[in-house]
C-alpha cells in the first residue's frame, strides 16, 4: 500500500497570527511554525494503516525552506520519506495553484493507493485542496472522515456532521480527508527523531515538476485575501435567575431567538 | 563525542518540553488526586523513550550524557515530580549501577527491558539505620551452596510497589582494611522472600510511590552479584549517586522555574485594593530573589554537568550543585507561597504542591548535610595531598 499524506506547516495557533502589510499573505515571521495538528492526525492514520498491513508512507509538503521542520516531524512520527516542493515563485499561491503543484509532486512518485489529508488547515482554512486534488488526479474523495478503514481494495470512512453519521466507501486509489476526531496522534519517539534525519527528502522546484510558473504565485491567483481581523471576543451571555420559573424564562428566550 | 549529537538532541528536548507542558501539566491535579500517573501518560513516556534516555544505545537506550540529561531534567522538573520519579530510577540510580558495574551478561539480561520501560528497576540502598551514609548497612548476603542468600530490611524505596527488579545493596562481611564489604545484587521482585510493604504515606510527590522492602532468606544465583565483585557495591552506590545528584539539582531548577512562573503570573493578575500585587515593590523583591536563584542554579547545573562529563570533577561539583539547587528551590517555593498569600496555602494551587514536593529534594540521594560533608571533607583532603 503506497500512502501519500499531505502536510502543511502553519503558524502555531497559540501565537498571534497576522498577514503581512505588503501583500496580505501570511506573515510567516510573526509566529512559530508547526506541523498542522490535523496533518499529524493524517500522518497517524497513515501509520496505523501501514502498521495494520504493509506499505510505505510518503509525506508531501509545499512550503518554504523552514517547512522542513514540519516534514521532519512527520518523518520522526514514522513516515518513510518525503517530497518537499520549495520555490519562492509559490509565494501567495491560491488553492488551485497549490493543488496543481501537489498533484504534480504526487506524480513524481509511484502512483498512490491512498492520499490522506487534513480536512482543512488551521491557517487559511480553505478546505478545498482535497476536493480539487480529487478532480485533478481523477480519484474519488471521502471527506471529513472520523474513521477510516481499508478492506481489500475498498476504503471505508465515517463522516460526522451535525445531522448524524454518514458511511462512505470508495475503490482505491482514493483521497480521504480526516477530521478532528479521527485519532490522537502519537508522539515521535526519541529514536524516531534520530532516524528521521536519515530518511530521504526529495526537494523540487515548480520547474522540476513541469508546472508552468505562470499558473502559480500571488500574481496568478484567482482569489485574493484582502484583509484579516481577529474574531471579536465572545459577548457575555444573558443570565436568567431561576425563581421557580427558570424553564419558562428559557422557553421565552428561545422564542425570541426564533428557535422554538 | 556524545552518543546523541547536539543537533539530534535539540528536537528531543523540544519534544519533552511539549510533552510536559501540553500533556502532563494539565493533568497535575488528576495525578495528585489519584496518587497515580495515568496509564496513558506512562505509555506515552515509554513510547517516547523516557525510561531509557540515559541508558547506552547498545543496550536499547538513547545514551544521553549528563549535560543532556540535565536539560531534560530541567524540563521534567517543571511538572509534578512524580512523573520523573516513574522513570527516574531506571535512567538514574538503579539503571546506572548496571550500566557502570554490571557484567555483559547482566546488562544484556536487564538493560534493554529497563530502557523500554518493560521493567521498572528500583534502587534498594537505604535502611532504617543507614541512609545518606551506607557504611551502616545491615542487610546481609551470605554465600550458601553457590547461591547468595539475602536478609535485611530496606526503607523508603522509590518505585518499590511497581518494581520488577531490585538493585539491592548488602554486606557480605564486616568492613575491614581491605574494603567496605558492601556488594550489590540483582533481585527480581518476584523472588520468594521479597516482601514489599504497603506504600508510604508521604508529605508530597503524590503519584510517586515508596515503600519498605523486606528480604527474608531471599535466595538468588551467584550470577546475580553485580559485576561479579563483592567489593563493587560501595563504589557503585557512590558513583551512581554522584551522577544522580547533578540530575536532582537540575530537577530542582526546573521546579524553581515553574514556581517562579506561577508567582509572576499570579503577581501580574491578582489585585489588592484594585492594584495588581506585582506593582508592590516587596512582591517584586520576592520575584527578583526567585529569578536570581533560578538563573544561578541553572548555570551551576550546566557547569557541573560539563565537568562531570569531562571527568574534571565528579564529586565536589555534584554535591555542591545538589546542595545549592535543592536549598534554592526550597526558598523559591517558599517565596512562591508568600507571593500567592492565603491562596498559596490552599490545596490544588500548584505552588502549594510544589512547596511540599520539593522538600524531599533536600533529603534524598544524600541530605544537604551529607553534601556539605562531602564538599568540605573533599576540599580539606585535597589541600592535604
Contacts between the chains, C-beta under 8 A, distances in Angstrom:
chain1	res1	chain2	res2	distance
A	72	B	11	7.2
A	76	B	11	7.1
A	186	B	47	6.9
A	187	B	15	6.6
A	187	B	19	6.2
A	187	B	44	5.6
A	187	B	47	6.6
A	187	B	48	5.2
A	188	B	15	6.2
A	188	B	48	7.5
A	189	B	47	5.8
A	189	B	48	5.3
A	189	B	49	5.1
A	190	B	12	5.1
A	190	B	15	7.5
A	190	B	48	6.2
A	190	B	49	3.8
A	190	B	53	6.6
A	190	B	62	5.0
A	191	B	49	6.1
A	191	B	62	7.2
A	193	B	8	6.7
A	193	B	11	5.0
A	193	B	12	5.6
A	193	B	15	6.7
A	194	B	4	7.0
A	194	B	8	5.1
A	194	B	12	8.0
A	197	B	7	7.9
A	197	B	8	6.8
